[in-house]
Amino acid sequence: MCSIIGGALMSFLPTTNTAGCLAGIYLTNAVVAPLAIFYNVSIPRFHVKIQMLTGTPLVDHGQRWR
């Protein structure tokens, strides 16, 4: 929601309103900057879960054939 408001401020305010444009930039970056952090935290955890979900049946299947 912040990025939508920030984009609207930057798009529809006149360029002479520097305070409004600066607020729009801050609101937009408040969402964009943490996304990289959220992705870096969530992707490895998701990757480990996928490995556990696919690796366990494969190991279990290999143990049955011995």
Backbone atoms as SQL, in Angstrom:
CREATE TABLE atoms (id INTEGER PRIMARY KEY, chain TEXT, resi INTEGER, resn TEXT, atom TEXT, x REAL, y REAL, z REAL);
INSERT INTO atoms VALUES
  (1, 'A', 1, 'MET', 'N', 0.821, -1.183, 0.000),
  (2, 'A', 1, 'MET', 'CA', 0.000, 0.000, 0.000),
  (3, 'A', 1, 'MET', 'C', 0.869, 1.252, 0.000),
  (4, 'A', 2, 'CYS', 'N', 1.985, 1.187, 0.717),
  (5, 'A', 2, 'CYS', 'CA', 2.873, 2.353, 0.762),
  (6, 'A', 2, 'CYS', 'C', 3.439, 2.681, -0.614),
  (7, 'A', 3, 'SER', 'N', 3.779, 1.635, -1.369),
  (8, 'A', 3, 'SER', 'CA', 4.370, 1.895, -2.682),
  (9, 'A', 3, 'SER', 'C', 3.350, 2.485, -3.643),
  (10, 'A', 4, 'ILE', 'N', 2.093, 2.121, -3.487),
  (11, 'A', 4, 'ILE', 'CA', 1.052, 2.695, -4.352),
  (12, 'A', 4, 'ILE', 'C', 0.877, 4.177, -4.046),
  (13, 'A', 5, 'ILE', 'N', 0.845, 4.502, -2.759),
  (14, 'A', 5, 'ILE', 'CA', 0.709, 5.912, -2.380),
  (15, 'A', 5, 'ILE', 'C', 1.948, 6.701, -2.806),
  (16, 'A', 6, 'GLY', 'N', 3.124, 6.101, -2.617),
  (17, 'A', 6, 'GLY', 'CA', 4.357, 6.776, -3.033),
  (18, 'A', 6, 'GLY', 'C', 4.416, 6.997, -4.527),
  (19, 'A', 7, 'GLY', 'N', 3.991, 6.008, -5.300),
  (20, 'A', 7, 'GLY', 'CA', 3.960, 6.170, -6.751),
  (21, 'A', 7, 'GLY', 'C', 2.966, 7.220, -7.186),
  (22, 'A', 8, 'ALA', 'N', 1.832, 7.268, -6.495),
  (23, 'A', 8, 'ALA', 'CA', 0.831, 8.289, -6.824),
  (24, 'A', 8, 'ALA', 'C', 1.354, 9.680, -6.495),
  (25, 'A', 9, 'LEU', 'N', 2.035, 9.812, -5.374),
  (26, 'A', 9, 'LEU', 'CA', 2.606, 11.119, -5.033),
  (27, 'A', 9, 'LEU', 'C', 3.616, 11.574, -6.075),
  (28, 'A', 10, 'MET', 'N', 4.471, 10.668, -6.498),
  (29, 'A', 10, 'MET', 'CA', 5.482, 11.044, -7.488),
  (30, 'A', 10, 'MET', 'C', 4.868, 11.317, -8.856),
  (31, 'A', 11, 'SER', 'N', 3.781, 10.639, -9.173),
  (32, 'A', 11, 'SER', 'CA', 3.196, 10.780, -10.503),
  (33, 'A', 11, 'SER', 'C', 2.322, 12.013, -10.641),
  (34, 'A', 12, 'PHE', 'N', 1.523, 12.289, -9.628),
  (35, 'A', 12, 'PHE', 'CA', 0.479, 13.292, -9.795),
  (36, 'A', 12, 'PHE', 'C', 0.774, 14.632, -9.145),
  (37, 'A', 13, 'LEU', 'N', 1.794, 14.719, -8.309),
  (38, 'A', 13, 'LEU', 'CA', 2.155, 16.014, -7.750),
  (39, 'A', 13, 'LEU', 'C', 2.985, 16.789, -8.762),
  (40, 'A', 14, 'PRO', 'N', 2.870, 18.096, -8.747),
  (41, 'A', 14, 'PRO', 'CA', 3.736, 18.876, -9.640),
  (42, 'A', 14, 'PRO', 'C', 5.191, 18.771, -9.194),
  (43, 'A', 15, 'THR', 'N', 6.084, 18.937, -10.113),
  (44, 'A', 15, 'THR', 'CA', 7.511, 18.794, -9.796),
  (45, 'A', 15, 'THR', 'C', 8.003, 19.896, -8.875),
  (46, 'A', 16, 'THR', 'N', 7.262, 20.977, -8.764),
  (47, 'A', 16, 'THR', 'CA', 7.666, 22.048, -7.856),
  (48, 'A', 16, 'THR', 'C', 7.423, 21.670, -6.390),
  (49, 'A', 17, 'ASN', 'N', 6.573, 20.686, -6.136),
  (50, 'A', 17, 'ASN', 'CA', 6.312, 20.226, -4.776),
  (51, 'A', 17, 'ASN', 'C', 7.362, 19.186, -4.401),
  (52, 'A', 18, 'THR', 'N', 8.525, 19.672, -3.984),
  (53, 'A', 18, 'THR', 'CA', 9.642, 18.767, -3.711),
  (54, 'A', 18, 'THR', 'C', 9.400, 17.919, -2.469),
  (55, 'A', 19, 'ALA', 'N', 8.710, 18.460, -1.481),
  (56, 'A', 19, 'ALA', 'CA', 8.463, 17.684, -0.260),
  (57, 'A', 19, 'ALA', 'C', 7.558, 16.485, -0.560),
  (58, 'A', 20, 'GLY', 'N', 6.544, 16.684, -1.378),
  (59, 'A', 20, 'GLY', 'CA', 5.650, 15.585, -1.729),
  (60, 'A', 20, 'GLY', 'C', 6.347, 14.526, -2.571),
  (61, 'A', 21, 'CYS', 'N', 7.189, 14.964, -3.497),
  (62, 'A', 21, 'CYS', 'CA', 7.942, 14.008, -4.319),
  (63, 'A', 21, 'CYS', 'C', 8.935, 13.224, -3.477),
  (64, 'A', 22, 'LEU', 'N', 9.566, 13.903, -2.514),
  (65, 'A', 22, 'LEU', 'CA', 10.500, 13.208, -1.632),
  (66, 'A', 22, 'LEU', 'C', 9.771, 12.193, -0.754),
  (67, 'A', 23, 'ALA', 'N', 8.593, 12.561, -0.273),
  (68, 'A', 23, 'ALA', 'CA', 7.793, 11.611, 0.511),
  (69, 'A', 23, 'ALA', 'C', 7.397, 10.416, -0.343),
  (70, 'A', 24, 'GLY', 'N', 7.079, 10.638, -1.609),
  (71, 'A', 24, 'GLY', 'CA', 6.760, 9.543, -2.516),
  (72, 'A', 24, 'GLY', 'C', 7.933, 8.606, -2.726),
  (73, 'A', 25, 'ILE', 'N', 9.129, 9.183, -2.849),
  (74, 'A', 25, 'ILE', 'CA', 10.330, 8.361, -3.008),
  (75, 'A', 25, 'ILE', 'C', 10.564, 7.515, -1.770),
  (76, 'A', 26, 'TYR', 'N', 10.420, 8.124, -0.595),
  (77, 'A', 26, 'TYR', 'CA', 10.616, 7.375, 0.641),
  (78, 'A', 26, 'TYR', 'C', 9.579, 6.270, 0.802),
  (79, 'A', 27, 'LEU', 'N', 8.325, 6.551, 0.472),
  (80, 'A', 27, 'LEU', 'CA', 7.281, 5.534, 0.604),
  (81, 'A', 27, 'LEU', 'C', 7.509, 4.379, -0.365),
  (82, 'A', 28, 'THR', 'N', 7.951, 4.689, -1.567),
  (83, 'A', 28, 'THR', 'CA', 8.215, 3.631, -2.540),
  (84, 'A', 28, 'THR', 'C', 9.402, 2.775, -2.099),
  (85, 'A', 29, 'ASN', 'N', 10.456, 3.423, -1.629),
  (86, 'A', 29, 'ASN', 'CA', 11.645, 2.672, -1.204),
  (87, 'A', 29, 'ASN', 'C', 11.427, 1.931, 0.106),
  (88, 'A', 30, 'ALA', 'N', 10.421, 2.317, 0.879),
  (89, 'A', 30, 'ALA', 'CA', 10.136, 1.600, 2.119),
  (90, 'A', 30, 'ALA', 'C', 9.664, 0.182, 1.832),
  (91, 'A', 31, 'VAL', 'N', 9.136, -0.061, 0.649),
  (92, 'A', 31, 'VAL', 'CA', 8.686, -1.400, 0.278),
  (93, 'A', 31, 'VAL', 'C', 9.749, -2.115, -0.540),
  (94, 'A', 32, 'VAL', 'N', 10.394, -1.426, -1.447),
  (95, 'A', 32, 'VAL', 'CA', 11.327, -2.062, -2.377),
  (96, 'A', 32, 'VAL', 'C', 12.598, -2.525, -1.670),
  (97, 'A', 33, 'ALA', 'N', 13.149, -1.731, -0.786),
  (98, 'A', 33, 'ALA', 'CA', 14.414, -2.088, -0.138),
  (99, 'A', 33, 'ALA', 'C', 14.292, -3.330, 0.751),
  (100, 'A', 34, 'PRO', 'N', 13.272, -3.467, 1.593),
  (101, 'A', 34, 'PRO', 'CA', 13.190, -4.683, 2.422),
  (102, 'A', 34, 'PRO', 'C', 12.876, -5.949, 1.638),
  (103, 'A', 35, 'LEU', 'N', 12.389, -5.840, 0.415),
  (104, 'A', 35, 'LEU', 'CA', 12.079, -7.041, -0.359),
  (105, 'A', 35, 'LEU', 'C', 13.316, -7.905, -0.572),
  (106, 'A', 36, 'ALA', 'N', 14.445, -7.283, -0.832),
  (107, 'A', 36, 'ALA', 'CA', 15.679, -8.057, -1.013),
  (108, 'A', 36, 'ALA', 'C', 16.027, -8.821, 0.256),
  (109, 'A', 37, 'ILE', 'N', 15.821, -8.196, 1.405),
  (110, 'A', 37, 'ILE', 'CA', 16.101, -8.868, 2.674),
  (111, 'A', 37, 'ILE', 'C', 15.123, -10.013, 2.896),
  (112, 'A', 38, 'PHE', 'N', 13.834, -9.772, 2.623),
  (113, 'A', 38, 'PHE', 'CA', 12.842, -10.825, 2.802),
  (114, 'A', 38, 'PHE', 'C', 13.114, -12.009, 1.882),
  (115, 'A', 39, 'TYR', 'N', 13.502, -11.728, 0.641),
  (116, 'A', 39, 'TYR', 'CA', 13.804, -12.821, -0.283),
  (117, 'A', 39, 'TYR', 'C', 15.031, -13.595, 0.170),
  (118, 'A', 40, 'ASN', 'N', 16.068, -12.902, 0.650),
  (119, 'A', 40, 'ASN', 'CA', 17.278, -13.584, 1.101),
  (120, 'A', 40, 'ASN', 'C', 17.020, -14.462, 2.312),
  (121, 'A', 41, 'VAL', 'N', 16.047, -14.098, 3.128),
  (122, 'A', 41, 'VAL', 'CA', 15.737, -14.887, 4.311),
  (123, 'A', 41, 'VAL', 'C', 14.812, -16.047, 3.964),
  (124, 'A', 42, 'SER', 'N', 13.837, -15.813, 3.108),
  (125, 'A', 42, 'SER', 'CA', 12.815, -16.828, 2.869),
  (126, 'A', 42, 'SER', 'C', 13.226, -17.878, 1.834),
  (127, 'A', 43, 'ILE', 'N', 13.955, -17.534, 0.831),
  (128, 'A', 43, 'ILE', 'CA', 14.295, -18.481, -0.233),
  (129, 'A', 43, 'ILE', 'C', 15.143, -19.645, 0.296),
  (130, 'A', 44, 'PRO', 'N', 16.199, -19.415, 1.082),
  (131, 'A', 44, 'PRO', 'CA', 16.958, -20.581, 1.573),
  (132, 'A', 44, 'PRO', 'C', 16.125, -21.506, 2.450),
  (133, 'A', 45, 'ARG', 'N', 15.235, -20.957, 3.258),
  (134, 'A', 45, 'ARG', 'CA', 14.388, -21.804, 4.087),
  (135, 'A', 45, 'ARG', 'C', 13.450, -22.630, 3.226),
  (136, 'A', 46, 'PHE', 'N', 12.899, -22.017, 2.201),
  (137, 'A', 46, 'PHE', 'CA', 12.019, -22.733, 1.287),
  (138, 'A', 46, 'PHE', 'C', 12.799, -23.825, 0.564),
  (139, 'A', 47, 'HIS', 'N', 14.029, -23.518, 0.179),
  (140, 'A', 47, 'HIS', 'CA', 14.873, -24.484, -0.533),
  (141, 'A', 47, 'HIS', 'C', 15.154, -25.697, 0.350),
  (142, 'A', 48, 'VAL', 'N', 15.411, -25.466, 1.622),
  (143, 'A', 48, 'VAL', 'CA', 15.683, -26.580, 2.537),
  (144, 'A', 48, 'VAL', 'C', 14.442, -27.441, 2.699),
  (145, 'A', 49, 'LYS', 'N', 13.272, -26.812, 2.798),
  (146, 'A', 49, 'LYS', 'CA', 12.030, -27.573, 2.937),
  (147, 'A', 49, 'LYS', 'C', 11.788, -28.426, 1.699),
  (148, 'A', 50, 'ILE', 'N', 12.052, -27.881, 0.511),
  (149, 'A', 50, 'ILE', 'CA', 11.869, -28.648, -0.720),
  (150, 'A', 50, 'ILE', 'C', 12.847, -29.820, -0.754),
  (151, 'A', 51, 'GLN', 'N', 14.083, -29.590, -0.323),
  (152, 'A', 51, 'GLN', 'CA', 15.046, -30.682, -0.288),
  (153, 'A', 51, 'GLN', 'C', 14.587, -31.770, 0.670),
  (154, 'A', 52, 'MET', 'N', 14.035, -31.365, 1.808),
  (155, 'A', 52, 'MET', 'CA', 13.574, -32.357, 2.778),
  (156, 'A', 52, 'MET', 'C', 12.368, -33.114, 2.237),
  (157, 'A', 53, 'LEU', 'N', 11.476, -32.414, 1.556),
  (158, 'A', 53, 'LEU', 'CA', 10.283, -33.067, 1.040),
  (159, 'A', 53, 'LEU', 'C', 10.597, -34.030, -0.101),
  (160, 'A', 54, 'THR', 'N', 11.560, -33.681, -0.944),
  (161, 'A', 54, 'THR', 'CA', 11.894, -34.558, -2.063),
  (162, 'A', 54, 'THR', 'C', 12.986, -35.553, -1.703),
  (163, 'A', 55, 'GLY', 'N', 13.898, -35.163, -0.818),
  (164, 'A', 55, 'GLY', 'CA', 15.016, -36.047, -0.492),
  (165, 'A', 55, 'GLY', 'C', 14.626, -37.194, 0.410),
  (166, 'A', 56, 'THR', 'N', 13.728, -36.977, 1.346),
  (167, 'A', 56, 'THR', 'CA', 13.333, -38.033, 2.275),
  (168, 'A', 56, 'THR', 'C', 12.685, -39.214, 1.563),
  (169, 'A', 57, 'PRO', 'N', 11.733, -38.994, 0.660),
  (170, 'A', 57, 'PRO', 'CA', 11.178, -40.163, -0.046),
  (171, 'A', 57, 'PRO', 'C', 12.210, -40.889, -0.914),
  (172, 'A', 58, 'LEU', 'N', 13.149, -40.145, -1.494),
  (173, 'A', 58, 'LEU', 'CA', 14.170, -40.799, -2.316),
  (174, 'A', 58, 'LEU', 'C', 15.085, -41.664, -1.462),
  (175, 'A', 59, 'VAL', 'N', 15.488, -41.165, -0.308),
  (176, 'A', 59, 'VAL', 'CA', 16.333, -41.954, 0.583),
  (177, 'A', 59, 'VAL', 'C', 15.557, -43.148, 1.114),
  (178, 'A', 60, 'ASP', 'N', 14.303, -42.920, 1.480),
  (179, 'A', 60, 'ASP', 'CA', 13.469, -43.993, 1.990),
  (180, 'A', 60, 'ASP', 'C', 13.265, -45.066, 0.922),
  (181, 'A', 61, 'HIS', 'N', 13.066, -44.645, -0.302),
  (182, 'A', 61, 'HIS', 'CA', 12.880, -45.593, -1.398),
  (183, 'A', 61, 'HIS', 'C', 14.160, -46.394, -1.627),
  (184, 'A', 62, 'GLY', 'N', 15.295, -45.742, -1.516),
  (185, 'A', 62, 'GLY', 'CA', 16.565, -46.451, -1.679),
  (186, 'A', 62, 'GLY', 'C', 16.806, -47.462, -0.576),
  (187, 'A', 63, 'GLN', 'N', 16.353, -47.177, 0.633),
  (188, 'A', 63, 'GLN', 'CA', 16.539, -48.104, 1.740),
  (189, 'A', 63, 'GLN', 'C', 15.675, -49.349, 1.582),
  (190, 'A', 64, 'ARG', 'N', 14.541, -49.221, 0.955),
  (191, 'A', 64, 'ARG', 'CA', 13.644, -50.368, 0.782),
  (192, 'A', 64, 'ARG', 'C', 14.217, -51.401, -0.186),
  (193, 'A', 65, 'TRP', 'N', 15.020, -50.980, -1.122),
  (194, 'A', 65, 'TRP', 'CA', 15.526, -51.899, -2.140),
  (195, 'A', 65, 'TRP', 'C', 16.810, -52.589, -1.724),
  (196, 'A', 66, 'ARG', 'N', 17.313, -52.351, -0.564),
  (197, 'A', 66, 'ARG', 'CA', 18.547, -53.018, -0.115),
  (198, 'A', 66, 'ARG', 'C', 18.277, -54.367, 0.431);
